[in-house]
Amino acid sequence: MSKRERRFQLWGWILFIVCAGFFIVSAIHNRDVPYLIGSVVFLAACIVFIIPLVTEGKARKPGRRESDPEE
């Protein structure tokens, strides 16, 4: 995955996390428990999807390609 593509995906997931935050605030304001539970699950799912994007660059050694076998 190119650096540009990775950056776009990261920003997309960040926007989803912001939306999840607004959903949670709205659910609390309306005292809607099912909506709150769904919003928290949505936030957790967004975080799960964003973890590989954030840790992918740190896990690889500089100069190594993804297709290189593990040492």
ABEGO torsion letter per residue (X at the ends): XBAAAAAAAAAAAAAAAAAAAAAAAAAAAAGBAAAAAAAAAAAAAAAAAAAAAAAAAAABBBGBBAABBBX
